[in-house]
Every structure is written in structure tokens, then in C-alpha cells.
Amino acid sequence: MFALNHEGIAGYDPAQVDVFMRRVETQFGEPQRNLVTSSMVTAVRFALVPGGYQIKAVDNTLAKLADTLETREISHRMRRGGKSQLASELRAATKAISQVLKVGAVESFSIERRGYRKSHVKSLIAGIAVVRGELISPEAFEVRTRELGRARSGFGRAEVDDFCSLVASAMNKQKALS
């Protein structure tokens, strides 16, 4: 399904990835079943094994799937319940994003060993703004797949990942509402 690494290079466990991707395939074939949601795609983690699937290729595919599923979920929610709930969620998300932008990365994210490079995270945040309630940001896919590097002492990966998911989700909601 994905390209394999050389035997000495760790990658995602092919068996785990294949099982998950079969679930995704079933979900796309039968959208009413709700086997896989966008939040499940963003939260999935795979074991690393020598010679496994190339991480970047799998991560990019998962980011695209998350956006596709989220767009479907948003459309479904709008058909079912209108725009008001989504608009409320978008306002709450932009408020939370604004707070991170206001205080900055140093105040927003904890420091951990083997975290994301501080300069990369700060650069990502510099490309995001909230102007008169409207989120200005790179596309959701770019936010989800932005290379943030690794540092001996960097920003907490889980916290930054959650922020990136919040921004990507807000962008998808904003696009659907416009």
C-alpha cells in the first residue's frame, strides 16, 4: 500500500497501517456506517518497526483523509442541523486560537525532551492570524503536515498537534460556512 523503508530504518508497522486503511476504505464505501471519523484519523498511532512503511507518506495520507472526512462530517451536520452550531464552534475555536497567538508559543506550550523545534513552531504560528473574527491560515492540509522537526528540548508535541488540529478544523468549518 505504501513504500517500505530499508530494513535498518524504522517505519510504521505495515500490518497496523493496513488494518486501519481497510477500515477507512470500508468507511468510504459505506459512509452511513461511521466506522472512522476525522478525529479518529488524527489520533491514530502506529508502532515503529524496522523496514516499515515510510512515515511521511502515511502521515500525509492520514492528513488528507482527516480533512476529507471532516469536510463530509461538517456538510452532514449542516444538512441535519443548520449552520448555527458550527458557527458557534468556529467562534470558540478562533477565540482559543487567538489566545495562543496573543500569548505566543512559549506561554502556550510546555517544553519536553524530543519535542518540536521551537523555531519551526513559532514560524507556523507567525503564519496564522485572526482578523475581525476570521481565521487567516494556511490550508488545513498544510497545517496538519507542516514539518516541525525535533529538538532535544522543544515544544510539547501533543500540545502542538492539538493546536494544529484545532486550526485545521477551524479552517474547514470556516470554509464550509462561507
C-alpha positions in Angstrom: 0.0 0.0 0.0 2.8 2.4 0.9 6.5 2.4 0.2 8.6 0.4 2.7 11.8 1.8 4.3 15.1 -0.1 4.1 15.4 -2.8 6.7 17.5 -0.7 9.0 15.2 2.3 9.0 12.1 2.4 11.3 8.7 3.0 9.8 5.1 2.4 10.7 4.1 -1.2 11.2 2.6 -2.3 7.9 0.1 -4.7 9.4 -1.4 -2.0 11.7 -1.5 0.6 8.9 -3.2 -1.9 6.5 -5.9 -2.8 9.0 -6.7 0.8 9.7 -6.7 1.7 6.0 -9.1 -1.2 5.3 -11.4 0.4 7.8 -11.1 3.7 6.1 -11.8 2.1 2.7 -14.9 0.4 4.2 -16.0 3.8 5.6 -15.7 5.5 2.2 -17.7 2.6 0.6 -20.4 2.8 3.2 -20.5 6.4 4.6 -23.5 5.7 6.8 -21.6 3.2 8.9 -19.5 5.7 10.8 -16.5 3.3 11.3 -13.9 6.0 11.1 -14.2 9.7 11.9 -11.8 12.6 11.2 -10.9 12.7 14.9 -10.0 9.0 14.8 -7.7 9.6 11.8 -5.9 12.5 13.6 -5.5 10.4 16.8 -4.3 7.1 15.3 -0.8 6.0 16.2 1.2 3.1 14.8 4.1 1.1 16.2 7.5 1.7 14.6 9.2 -1.4 13.1 12.4 -1.8 11.1 11.6 -1.6 7.4 8.1 -0.4 8.0 6.1 2.0 5.9 7.6 5.4 5.2 6.3 7.7 7.9 5.9 10.9 5.9 3.8 9.1 3.2 1.5 7.6 5.7 1.2 10.9 7.7 0.4 12.9 4.5 -2.3 10.3 3.5 -3.8 10.5 7.0 -3.9 14.3 7.0 -5.7 14.3 3.6 -8.1 11.6 4.9 -8.8 13.7 8.1 -9.6 16.7 6.0 -11.8 14.8 3.6 -13.7 13.1 6.4 -14.1 16.3 8.4 -15.5 18.1 5.4 -18.0 15.3 4.9 -18.9 15.4 8.6 -19.3 19.2 8.5 -21.6 19.0 5.5 -23.7 16.3 7.1 -24.0 18.4 10.3 -25.0 21.4 8.3 -27.7 19.5 6.4 -29.0 18.0 9.6 -28.9 20.9 12.0 -28.1 24.1 10.1 -25.2 26.5 10.4 -25.7 28.0 13.9 -23.9 25.2 15.9 -21.0 25.2 13.5 -20.7 29.0 13.7 -20.7 28.8 17.5 -17.9 26.1 17.4 -15.9 28.2 14.9 -16.2 31.3 17.2 -15.0 29.2 20.2 -12.1 27.8 18.1 -11.0 31.2 16.8 -11.1 32.6 20.4 -8.8 29.7 21.6 -6.5 30.2 18.6 -6.4 34.0 19.3 -5.3 33.3 22.8 -2.4 31.2 21.7 -1.4 33.9 19.1 -1.7 36.6 21.8 0.5 35.0 24.4 2.8 33.1 22.0 4.2 29.6 21.8 6.5 29.9 24.8 3.5 30.6 27.1 1.1 28.2 25.3 3.2 25.1 25.0 5.2 23.2 27.6 8.8 22.2 27.0 9.6 18.5 26.7 12.5 16.3 25.7 12.4 15.4 22.0 9.7 18.0 21.4 9.1 20.1 18.2 11.7 22.6 17.3 10.8 25.9 18.8 11.7 28.0 15.7 9.5 25.8 13.5 6.5 26.1 15.8 7.0 29.8 16.1 7.2 30.1 12.3 3.9 28.1 12.0 2.2 30.4 14.5 3.5 33.5 12.7 1.6 32.4 9.6 -1.7 32.3 11.5 -3.9 35.3 12.4 -7.5 36.1 13.5 -8.7 39.3 11.9 -12.2 40.6 12.9 -13.2 37.0 13.8 -11.9 35.5 10.6 -9.1 32.9 10.7 -6.2 33.6 8.3 -4.1 30.5 8.0 -2.5 28.1 5.6 -4.9 25.4 4.3 -5.9 22.7 6.7 -3.8 20.1 5.0 -0.7 22.3 5.2 -1.2 22.9 8.9 -1.6 19.2 9.5 1.5 18.2 7.6 3.9 21.1 8.4 7.3 19.7 9.3 8.1 20.9 12.8 11.3 19.0 13.3 12.6 17.5 16.5 14.7 19.1 19.2 16.4 17.8 22.3 14.3 20.3 24.2 11.3 21.6 22.3 7.6 22.3 22.5 5.3 19.5 23.6 4.3 17.5 20.6 0.9 16.5 21.8 0.0 20.2 22.7 1.2 21.5 19.3 -0.5 18.7 17.5 -3.8 19.6 19.3 -3.3 23.2 18.3 -2.7 22.3 14.6 -5.8 20.1 14.7 -7.8 23.0 16.1 -6.6 25.4 13.4 -7.2 22.8 10.6 -10.7 22.1 11.9 -11.5 25.8 12.2 -10.3 26.4 8.7 -12.5 23.5 7.4 -15.5 24.9 9.3 -14.9 28.5 8.1 -14.6 27.3 4.5 -17.9 25.4 4.8 -19.7 28.4 6.3 -18.5 30.9 3.8 
